[in-house]
Amino acid sequence: MKQEALKLAAEIIRVDLIRDELLEELIVLEGNDAYEILRKVQNNH
């Protein structure tokens, strides 16, 4: 396995963990509406 591939895989995992934390914050702020808000923002990009 190439070193660059391992670095990219580690970065993907790091970003995924950050995503999970941010989603948890959004759920705390907006409850059941969090997923609808996420879809709206995602569809606008």
CHARMM-style PDB file with segment names, atoms N, HN, CA, C and O in Angstrom:
ATOM      1  N   MET     1       0.840  -1.175   0.000  1.00  0.00      PROA
ATOM      2  CA  MET     1       0.000   0.000   0.000  1.00  0.00      PROA
ATOM      3  C   MET     1       0.890   1.245   0.000  1.00  0.00      PROA
ATOM      4  O   MET     1       1.880   1.319   0.727  1.00  0.00      PROA
ATOM      5  N   LYS     2       0.524   2.191  -0.808  1.00  0.00      PROA
ATOM      6  HN  LYS     2      -0.281   2.131  -1.398  1.00  0.00      PROA
ATOM      7  CA  LYS     2       1.311   3.418  -0.894  1.00  0.00      PROA
ATOM      8  C   LYS     2       1.076   4.299   0.331  1.00  0.00      PROA
ATOM      9  O   LYS     2      -0.018   4.339   0.896  1.00  0.00      PROA
ATOM     10  N   GLN     3       2.121   4.990   0.715  1.00  0.00      PROA
ATOM     11  HN  GLN     3       3.009   4.957   0.257  1.00  0.00      PROA
ATOM     12  CA  GLN     3       2.044   5.895   1.871  1.00  0.00      PROA
ATOM     13  C   GLN     3       0.978   6.970   1.660  1.00  0.00      PROA
ATOM     14  O   GLN     3       0.254   7.323   2.591  1.00  0.00      PROA
ATOM     15  N   GLU     4       0.885   7.483   0.439  1.00  0.00      PROA
ATOM     16  HN  GLU     4       1.473   7.196  -0.317  1.00  0.00      PROA
ATOM     17  CA  GLU     4      -0.110   8.528   0.145  1.00  0.00      PROA
ATOM     18  C   GLU     4      -1.530   8.006   0.361  1.00  0.00      PROA
ATOM     19  O   GLU     4      -2.387   8.732   0.866  1.00  0.00      PROA
ATOM     20  N   ALA     5      -1.782   6.758  -0.017  1.00  0.00      PROA
ATOM     21  HN  ALA     5      -1.086   6.169  -0.427  1.00  0.00      PROA
ATOM     22  CA  ALA     5      -3.107   6.159   0.182  1.00  0.00      PROA
ATOM     23  C   ALA     5      -3.426   6.052   1.666  1.00  0.00      PROA
ATOM     24  O   ALA     5      -4.557   6.313   2.077  1.00  0.00      PROA
ATOM     25  N   LEU     6      -2.452   5.674   2.465  1.00  0.00      PROA
ATOM     26  HN  LEU     6      -1.534   5.462   2.131  1.00  0.00      PROA
ATOM     27  CA  LEU     6      -2.667   5.576   3.913  1.00  0.00      PROA
ATOM     28  C   LEU     6      -2.953   6.944   4.521  1.00  0.00      PROA
ATOM     29  O   LEU     6      -3.802   7.069   5.404  1.00  0.00      PROA
ATOM     30  N   LYS     7      -2.248   7.964   4.052  1.00  0.00      PROA
ATOM     31  HN  LYS     7      -1.558   7.862   3.335  1.00  0.00      PROA
ATOM     32  CA  LYS     7      -2.489   9.317   4.547  1.00  0.00      PROA
ATOM     33  C   LYS     7      -3.890   9.787   4.180  1.00  0.00      PROA
ATOM     34  O   LYS     7      -4.578  10.406   4.992  1.00  0.00      PROA
ATOM     35  N   LEU     8      -4.307   9.489   2.954  1.00  0.00      PROA
ATOM     36  HN  LEU     8      -3.748   8.986   2.295  1.00  0.00      PROA
ATOM     37  CA  LEU     8      -5.657   9.890   2.530  1.00  0.00      PROA
ATOM     38  C   LEU     8      -6.727   9.161   3.332  1.00  0.00      PROA
ATOM     39  O   LEU     8      -7.726   9.760   3.728  1.00  0.00      PROA
ATOM     40  N   ALA     9      -6.520   7.873   3.571  1.00  0.00      PROA
ATOM     41  HN  ALA     9      -5.708   7.385   3.249  1.00  0.00      PROA
ATOM     42  CA  ALA     9      -7.478   7.097   4.360  1.00  0.00      PROA
ATOM     43  C   ALA     9      -7.590   7.659   5.774  1.00  0.00      PROA
ATOM     44  O   ALA     9      -8.693   7.775   6.308  1.00  0.00      PROA
ATOM     45  N   ALA    10      -6.469   8.004   6.375  1.00  0.00      PROA
ATOM     46  HN  ALA    10      -5.573   7.910   5.941  1.00  0.00      PROA
ATOM     47  CA  ALA    10      -6.480   8.578   7.722  1.00  0.00      PROA
ATOM     48  C   ALA    10      -7.202   9.922   7.729  1.00  0.00      PROA
ATOM     49  O   ALA    10      -7.937  10.225   8.669  1.00  0.00      PROA
ATOM     50  N   GLU    11      -6.999  10.721   6.698  1.00  0.00      PROA
ATOM     51  HN  GLU    11      -6.402  10.474   5.935  1.00  0.00      PROA
ATOM     52  CA  GLU    11      -7.666  12.024   6.604  1.00  0.00      PROA
ATOM     53  C   GLU    11      -9.176  11.854   6.447  1.00  0.00      PROA
ATOM     54  O   GLU    11      -9.949  12.603   7.045  1.00  0.00      PROA
ATOM     55  N   ILE    12      -9.595  10.884   5.653  1.00  0.00      PROA
ATOM     56  HN  ILE    12      -8.967  10.276   5.168  1.00  0.00      PROA
ATOM     57  CA  ILE    12     -11.028  10.607   5.480  1.00  0.00      PROA
ATOM     58  C   ILE    12     -11.651  10.240   6.820  1.00  0.00      PROA
ATOM     59  O   ILE    12     -12.738  10.717   7.148  1.00  0.00      PROA
ATOM     60  N   ILE    13     -10.984   9.408   7.588  1.00  0.00      PROA
ATOM     61  HN  ILE    13     -10.101   9.021   7.322  1.00  0.00      PROA
ATOM     62  CA  ILE    13     -11.506   9.013   8.898  1.00  0.00      PROA
ATOM     63  C   ILE    13     -11.579  10.221   9.826  1.00  0.00      PROA
ATOM     64  O   ILE    13     -12.559  10.388  10.552  1.00  0.00      PROA
ATOM     65  N   ARG    14     -10.545  11.065   9.806  1.00  0.00      PROA
ATOM     66  HN  ARG    14      -9.749  10.929   9.217  1.00  0.00      PROA
ATOM     67  CA  ARG    14     -10.528  12.265  10.655  1.00  0.00      PROA
ATOM     68  C   ARG    14     -11.700  13.189  10.319  1.00  0.00      PROA
ATOM     69  O   ARG    14     -12.387  13.685  11.212  1.00  0.00      PROA
ATOM     70  N   VAL    15     -11.917  13.411   9.026  1.00  0.00      PROA
ATOM     71  HN  VAL    15     -11.359  13.008   8.301  1.00  0.00      PROA
ATOM     72  CA  VAL    15     -13.007  14.282   8.587  1.00  0.00      PROA
ATOM     73  C   VAL    15     -14.363  13.660   8.928  1.00  0.00      PROA
ATOM     74  O   VAL    15     -15.297  14.370   9.300  1.00  0.00      PROA
ATOM     75  N   ASP    16     -14.469  12.351   8.804  1.00  0.00      PROA
ATOM     76  HN  ASP    16     -13.710  11.774   8.502  1.00  0.00      PROA
ATOM     77  CA  ASP    16     -15.719  11.662   9.121  1.00  0.00      PROA
ATOM     78  C   ASP    16     -16.061  11.814  10.605  1.00  0.00      PROA
ATOM     79  O   ASP    16     -17.225  11.994  10.960  1.00  0.00      PROA
ATOM     80  N   LEU    17     -15.060  11.741  11.455  1.00  0.00      PROA
ATOM     81  HN  LEU    17     -14.114  11.594  11.166  1.00  0.00      PROA
ATOM     82  CA  LEU    17     -15.300  11.926  12.890  1.00  0.00      PROA
ATOM     83  C   LEU    17     -15.760  13.349  13.195  1.00  0.00      PROA
ATOM     84  O   LEU    17     -16.643  13.561  14.026  1.00  0.00      PROA
ATOM     85  N   ILE    18     -15.157  14.313  12.520  1.00  0.00      PROA
ATOM     86  HN  ILE    18     -14.439  14.141  11.845  1.00  0.00      PROA
ATOM     87  CA  ILE    18     -15.584  15.708  12.683  1.00  0.00      PROA
ATOM     88  C   ILE    18     -17.021  15.867  12.215  1.00  0.00      PROA
ATOM     89  O   ILE    18     -17.819  16.541  12.868  1.00  0.00      PROA
ATOM     90  N   ARG    19     -17.357  15.247  11.081  1.00  0.00      PROA
ATOM     91  HN  ARG    19     -16.709  14.700  10.551  1.00  0.00      PROA
ATOM     92  CA  ARG    19     -18.726  15.300  10.554  1.00  0.00      PROA
ATOM     93  C   ARG    19     -19.716  14.759  11.585  1.00  0.00      PROA
ATOM     94  O   ARG    19     -20.767  15.356  11.816  1.00  0.00      PROA
ATOM     95  N   ASP    20     -19.376  13.628  12.201  1.00  0.00      PROA
ATOM     96  HN  ASP    20     -18.522  13.143  12.013  1.00  0.00      PROA
ATOM     97  CA  ASP    20     -20.256  13.040  13.211  1.00  0.00      PROA
ATOM     98  C   ASP    20     -20.474  13.995  14.383  1.00  0.00      PROA
ATOM     99  O   ASP    20     -21.594  14.140  14.873  1.00  0.00      PROA
ATOM    100  N   GLU    21     -19.398  14.645  14.828  1.00  0.00      PROA
ATOM    101  HN  GLU    21     -18.489  14.527  14.430  1.00  0.00      PROA
ATOM    102  CA  GLU    21     -19.515  15.595  15.937  1.00  0.00      PROA
ATOM    103  C   GLU    21     -20.403  16.781  15.559  1.00  0.00      PROA
ATOM    104  O   GLU    21     -21.238  17.217  16.351  1.00  0.00      PROA
ATOM    105  N   LEU    22     -20.217  17.295  14.347  1.00  0.00      PROA
ATOM    106  HN  LEU    22     -19.539  16.940  13.703  1.00  0.00      PROA
ATOM    107  CA  LEU    22     -21.023  18.432  13.898  1.00  0.00      PROA
ATOM    108  C   LEU    22     -22.491  18.047  13.752  1.00  0.00      PROA
ATOM    109  O   LEU    22     -23.376  18.831  14.093  1.00  0.00      PROA
ATOM    110  N   LEU    23     -22.749  16.852  13.249  1.00  0.00      PROA
ATOM    111  HN  LEU    23     -22.030  16.215  12.972  1.00  0.00      PROA
ATOM    112  CA  LEU    23     -24.129  16.389  13.122  1.00  0.00      PROA
ATOM    113  C   LEU    23     -24.778  16.268  14.498  1.00  0.00      PROA
ATOM    114  O   LEU    23     -25.942  16.632  14.669  1.00  0.00      PROA
ATOM    115  N   GLU    24     -24.042  15.766  15.467  1.00  0.00      PROA
ATOM    116  HN  GLU    24     -23.097  15.471  15.328  1.00  0.00      PROA
ATOM    117  CA  GLU    24     -24.575  15.679  16.828  1.00  0.00      PROA
ATOM    118  C   GLU    24     -24.931  17.065  17.365  1.00  0.00      PROA
ATOM    119  O   GLU    24     -25.961  17.230  18.018  1.00  0.00      PROA
ATOM    120  N   GLU    25     -24.087  18.056  17.094  1.00  0.00      PROA
ATOM    121  HN  GLU    25     -23.250  17.922  16.564  1.00  0.00      PROA
ATOM    122  CA  GLU    25     -24.377  19.429  17.524  1.00  0.00      PROA
ATOM    123  C   GLU    25     -25.641  19.954  16.854  1.00  0.00      PROA
ATOM    124  O   GLU    25     -26.465  20.604  17.497  1.00  0.00      PROA
ATOM    125  N   LEU    26     -25.795  19.672  15.567  1.00  0.00      PROA
ATOM    126  HN  LEU    26     -25.126  19.144  15.044  1.00  0.00      PROA
ATOM    127  CA  LEU    26     -26.981  20.114  14.836  1.00  0.00      PROA
ATOM    128  C   LEU    26     -28.235  19.452  15.398  1.00  0.00      PROA
ATOM    129  O   LEU    26     -29.276  20.096  15.529  1.00  0.00      PROA
ATOM    130  N   ILE    27     -28.135  18.186  15.725  1.00  0.00      PROA
ATOM    131  HN  ILE    27     -27.290  17.663  15.619  1.00  0.00      PROA
ATOM    132  CA  ILE    27     -29.278  17.470  16.301  1.00  0.00      PROA
ATOM    133  C   ILE    27     -29.647  18.068  17.657  1.00  0.00      PROA
ATOM    134  O   ILE    27     -30.829  18.209  17.970  1.00  0.00      PROA
ATOM    135  N   VAL    28     -28.648  18.419  18.458  1.00  0.00      PROA
ATOM    136  HN  VAL    28     -27.688  18.304  18.203  1.00  0.00      PROA
ATOM    137  CA  VAL    28     -28.925  19.046  19.758  1.00  0.00      PROA
ATOM    138  C   VAL    28     -29.638  20.379  19.555  1.00  0.00      PROA
ATOM    139  O   VAL    28     -30.577  20.705  20.282  1.00  0.00      PROA
ATOM    140  N   LEU    29     -29.188  21.150  18.563  1.00  0.00      PROA
ATOM    141  HN  LEU    29     -28.425  20.886  17.973  1.00  0.00      PROA
ATOM    142  CA  LEU    29     -29.784  22.463  18.313  1.00  0.00      PROA
ATOM    143  C   LEU    29     -31.184  22.376  17.715  1.00  0.00      PROA
ATOM    144  O   LEU    29     -32.074  23.134  18.101  1.00  0.00      PROA
ATOM    145  N   GLU    30     -31.380  21.462  16.781  1.00  0.00      PROA
ATOM    146  HN  GLU    30     -30.657  20.847  16.467  1.00  0.00      PROA
ATOM    147  CA  GLU    30     -32.613  21.461  15.987  1.00  0.00      PROA
ATOM    148  C   GLU    30     -33.466  20.204  16.123  1.00  0.00      PROA
ATOM    149  O   GLU    30     -34.532  20.117  15.513  1.00  0.00      PROA
ATOM    150  N   GLY    31     -33.021  19.244  16.901  1.00  0.00      PROA
ATOM    151  HN  GLY    31     -32.155  19.315  17.396  1.00  0.00      PROA
ATOM    152  CA  GLY    31     -33.813  18.035  17.120  1.00  0.00      PROA
ATOM    153  C   GLY    31     -34.132  17.309  15.829  1.00  0.00      PROA
ATOM    154  O   GLY    31     -33.260  17.111  14.982  1.00  0.00      PROA
ATOM    155  N   ASN    32     -35.398  16.909  15.682  1.00  0.00      PROA
ATOM    156  HN  ASN    32     -36.106  17.070  16.370  1.00  0.00      PROA
ATOM    157  CA  ASN    32     -35.828  16.134  14.517  1.00  0.00      PROA
ATOM    158  C   ASN    32     -35.700  16.889  13.203  1.00  0.00      PROA
ATOM    159  O   ASN    32     -35.677  16.273  12.138  1.00  0.00      PROA
ATOM    160  N   ASP    33     -35.618  18.208  13.261  1.00  0.00      PROA
ATOM    161  HN  ASP    33     -35.637  18.709  14.127  1.00  0.00      PROA
ATOM    162  CA  ASP    33     -35.481  19.006  12.039  1.00  0.00      PROA
ATOM    163  C   ASP    33     -34.056  19.000  11.488  1.00  0.00      PROA
ATOM    164  O   ASP    33     -33.827  19.482  10.378  1.00  0.00      PROA
ATOM    165  N   ALA    34     -33.111  18.472  12.233  1.00  0.00      PROA
ATOM    166  HN  ALA    34     -33.297  18.081  13.134  1.00  0.00      PROA
ATOM    167  CA  ALA    34     -31.702  18.512  11.829  1.00  0.00      PROA
ATOM    168  C   ALA    34     -31.484  17.879  10.462  1.00  0.00      PROA
ATOM    169  O   ALA    34     -30.756  18.430   9.637  1.00  0.00      PROA
ATOM    170  N   TYR    35     -32.099  16.741  10.213  1.00  0.00      PROA
ATOM    171  HN  TYR    35     -32.690  16.293  10.883  1.00  0.00      PROA
ATOM    172  CA  TYR    35     -31.875  16.049   8.941  1.00  0.00      PROA
ATOM    173  C   TYR    35     -32.501  16.807   7.772  1.00  0.00      PROA
ATOM    174  O   TYR    35     -31.945  16.829   6.674  1.00  0.00      PROA
ATOM    175  N   GLU    36     -33.644  17.419   8.004  1.00  0.00      PROA
ATOM    176  HN  GLU    36     -34.097  17.401   8.895  1.00  0.00      PROA
ATOM    177  CA  GLU    36     -34.275  18.232   6.962  1.00  0.00      PROA
ATOM    178  C   GLU    36     -33.404  19.446   6.633  1.00  0.00      PROA
ATOM    179  O   GLU    36     -33.232  19.790   5.463  1.00  0.00      PROA
ATOM    180  N   ILE    37     -32.861  20.085   7.651  1.00  0.00      PROA
ATOM    181  HN  ILE    37     -33.001  19.805   8.601  1.00  0.00      PROA
ATOM    182  CA  ILE    37     -31.969  21.228   7.440  1.00  0.00      PROA
ATOM    183  C   ILE    37     -30.735  20.787   6.667  1.00  0.00      PROA
ATOM    184  O   ILE    37     -30.310  21.460   5.728  1.00  0.00      PROA
ATOM    185  N   LEU    38     -30.170  19.672   7.057  1.00  0.00      PROA
ATOM    186  HN  LEU    38     -30.516  19.125   7.820  1.00  0.00      PROA
ATOM    187  CA  LEU    38     -28.983  19.153   6.374  1.00  0.00      PROA
ATOM    188  C   LEU    38     -29.274  18.886   4.902  1.00  0.00      PROA
ATOM    189  O   LEU    38     -28.459  19.217   4.041  1.00  0.00      PROA
ATOM    190  N   ARG    39     -30.431  18.288   4.605  1.00  0.00      PROA
ATOM    191  HN  ARG    39     -31.093  18.019   5.304  1.00  0.00      PROA
ATOM    192  CA  ARG    39     -30.805  18.020   3.205  1.00  0.00      PROA
ATOM    193  C   ARG    39     -30.978  19.311   2.418  1.00  0.00      PROA
ATOM    194  O   ARG    39     -30.538  19.407   1.272  1.00  0.00      PROA
ATOM    195  N   LYS    40     -31.621  20.308   3.032  1.00  0.00      PROA
ATOM    196  HN  LYS    40     -31.979  20.231   3.962  1.00  0.00      PROA
ATOM    197  CA  LYS    40     -31.812  21.588   2.344  1.00  0.00      PROA
ATOM    198  C   LYS    40     -30.481  22.219   1.973  1.00  0.00      PROA
ATOM    199  O   LYS    40     -30.287  22.659   0.840  1.00  0.00      PROA
ATOM    200  N   VAL    41     -29.573  22.261   2.925  1.00  0.00      PROA
ATOM    201  HN  VAL    41     -29.730  21.903   3.845  1.00  0.00      PROA
ATOM    202  CA  VAL    41     -28.262  22.862   2.674  1.00  0.00      PROA
ATOM    203  C   VAL    41     -27.498  22.051   1.632  1.00  0.00      PROA
ATOM    204  O   VAL    41     -26.852  22.617   0.749  1.00  0.00      PROA
ATOM    205  N   GLN    42     -27.571  20.744   1.734  1.00  0.00      PROA
ATOM    206  HN  GLN    42     -28.095  20.284   2.451  1.00  0.00      PROA
ATOM    207  CA  GLN    42     -26.869  19.872   0.790  1.00  0.00      PROA
ATOM    208  C   GLN    42     -27.405  20.056  -0.626  1.00  0.00      PROA
ATOM    209  O   GLN    42     -26.628  20.053  -1.581  1.00  0.00      PROA
ATOM    210  N   ASN    43     -28.700  20.213  -0.775  1.00  0.00      PROA
ATOM    211  HN  ASN    43     -29.331  20.215   0.000  1.00  0.00      PROA
ATOM    212  CA  ASN    43     -29.299  20.373  -2.099  1.00  0.00      PROA
ATOM    213  C   ASN    43     -28.976  21.724  -2.724  1.00  0.00      PROA
ATOM    214  O   ASN    43     -29.052  21.873  -3.944  1.00  0.00      PROA
ATOM    215  N   ASN    44     -28.620  22.699  -1.914  1.00  0.00      PROA
ATOM    216  HN  ASN    44     -28.558  22.578  -0.924  1.00  0.00      PROA
ATOM    217  CA  ASN    44     -28.271  24.026  -2.426  1.00  0.00      PROA
ATOM    218  C   ASN    44     -26.817  24.131  -2.858  1.00  0.00      PROA
ATOM    219  O   ASN    44     -26.399  25.167  -3.377  1.00  0.00      PROA
ATOM    220  N   HSD    45     -26.046  23.079  -2.653  1.00  0.00      PROA
ATOM    221  HN  HSD    45     -26.385  22.238  -2.232  1.00  0.00      PROA
ATOM    222  CA  HSD    45     -24.628  23.123  -3.047  1.00  0.00      PROA
ATOM    223  C   HSD    45     -24.390  22.244  -4.235  1.00  0.00      PROA
ATOM    224  OT1 HSD    45     -23.261  22.148  -4.716  1.00  0.00      PROA
TER     225      HSD     45
END
